[in-house]
Amino acid sequence: MLTDIHRIQADTKTGSILSKGGKKAIMAVSKANTVGGSIIWATLVVFLLSQPLMVNADEETTIEWREAFVTVDAELREIEGHKDHAVGLMQQRGFAFYEDEDVATVSAWLTFERSGAETNYRGYAVYSFPDGASKIGRFTGTGDPQGEQSGQFTLEGGTGRYEGITGQGQFTGHGFPPHGDIYLDVSGTYSLR
């Protein structure tokens, strides 16, 4: 969500524009030689106002979202002779709801090790957006399958508007019995390279 509105000041004598924060763009066009000068000014003002919406390469951007999953497949193997200890493989599907109102479908594959009420897991998630863009993330986490969850993630690549994405962050959430369904609140930073 944008919290800062850039104010633009134009100096008609020098043909320069000064935006909040001190960034200056010099126009090498004088009023006398300009045909359609108002179009140039309008285009430049629109460009400067849209800069906060653009993500520059290597510039870190904060990102937050909530995701909710249901388990679509799971295989659990109890460790013989080791009470309350198991390993497994799980596939989950769900949705990610971003703070800018973007929505993605999510497919996740993870391995886990459960010991008593604690589960350690790691895996990969693919986020697919309606415009065809995607992000791929890797995660590790710890939690009670029926309670609190926490962990870290890294973004390792993408397609479309997320091509070249890298990033990192953390998540917290809650698991629901009996199948390992879960929701997570995720926050971090990313950049496009």
N, C-alpha and C positions, 0 to 999 in steps of 0.2 A: 504494500500500500504506500502510495506517495504521501509524504508528510511535508514536503517542502515545495512551494510554488516558486519558480524562477521568475524574477521580475526583469524586464528588459527596458533599458533606457537607450534611446537613439539620439545621437548628436548629428543634426543635419548639416552643420558646418564642416565637420571632418569626415562624415560618412562612416563613422564607427558605431559599433554597438557594444554596450557594456552590460553584462548580465551579472546577477547577484553572485558573489563569490570572486569577482574580479577577472573573470575570463573575458578576453577582448577579441573581437573579430574585426579586422580592418577591411573596409570595402574600397577597392581602388577605382571606384566609379564616382565621378562628380555629378552633381545634379544637372549641370548644363549639358553634359554629353549623354545622359541617360534617356533612352527611349524605352518606355515601359518600366521605368524605375520603380513604380509602386509594386510591380510583380516581383522584382528582385528583392525589394524590402520584405514583402509578404513571405516569399520563399525562405529568406534568411531567418526571419522571426520564427516561422514554423519549424525550421531545422533546429534552431537553438532551444525552442520549447520542448522538442521531442528528445533532446539529448539525455535527460534523466531516464527515459524509457529504454534507451539502447544499452546493450551490454558490450563493453569494449573487451577485446582479447586480453586475457591475463588479469582482468579486473575481477576481484572477488565480489560476489553477490550473495546476500543472505537469502535463505530459502527455508520455508516452514510448511509442513503439511500434516494431515492425519490420514492414516491408512487403516483399513479394516479388512481382515482376511477370514476365509473359511478354509478348512482343510478339505482337499479333494482326494488325497491319497496319502496313506501313511503305512509304513512297515516298521514294526517294533519287535526287537529281539531281546528277550530277557537273557541276562548273563547267568549261565548255569553255575550254581554254587555261590552266587554273589547276590544276596537278598536285596530287593528294591533297586537293582541296577540294570539298566537297559541301554541299548543303542538303537538308532533308527534313522529312517529316511522319510521325509515328508514333502508333499507338494501342496502349496496353498494358492488360492486365487482371491482377488479382491479389488478394491478401488483405493486410489489416493486422491484426497481432496486438498488442493493447494490454497494458500491464503489469498492468491489473486483470482480465485474462483475457477482455475483450470482443474480438470479432472483427468485422471489416467486409470486404465486398467492395470493391474499388477499381477504378475505370475512370479511365484517364489519357490525355490527348491532349497531344502536345507537338510543337513545332517545334524543329529543331536545325540547327546549322552545324558541320560537321566540317572541321578543318584538320589534316592529318597524324594524329597520335595523340590530339589533343585535340578534344573536342566540347563546345560550349556549347549549352544547351537551356533552354527555358522552356515552361510549359504549365499545365494545370489538372487537378485530380484530384477525383473525387466519391467519397466514402466512404459506403457504404450499410450500415446495421446491421439485424439481424434484427427489431428492434422497429419498423422503418419510419423511424427517424431517419436523417438524413444530414448530412454536412459537405461544404463545397466549399472547396478550397484552390488557391492559385496558387503556383507554384514556379519557381525559376531554379537552374541548376546547371552544373557543369563537371566533365569527367572524360574518362578514356580509356574507349572502349566496351568494352575488354577488361580494365579495371582499376579503380582508385580513382575514386570519385564524391564530390562534396560540393556543398552549396548551401544555400539558404534557402527558407522557405515562409511564406505568410501564410494564415490561415483567414479567409474572407470571407463566410460565411453558412452557414445550415443549416436543418433542419426538425426537428420533434418536440423531443426534449430538447436539441437543439443550435440551436434557433431563436435568432437574434441573436448567434451565436458570432463572435468575432473573436480573433485570436491570431497568433503568429509563432514562428519557431524555425529550427533548422538540421538538416541531415541529412548523413550520410556513408554510404558503401556501396561496392558492388563490382558491376561489369558483367561479363557472361559472353558470349563469342562463340558463334555467329556472328550472332545476331539482335538483340542489344541487351537480352537479359533481364537483370534487375537485382534486387538486394535493397538496402534502405536501413534504417539505424537513425535514427530521427527523435526529436527532443526539442524542447520549447518550452513556451510558456505560452498559456493562453486564458482568456477571460472571456465571460460571457453578459450581454447588455445588454437 
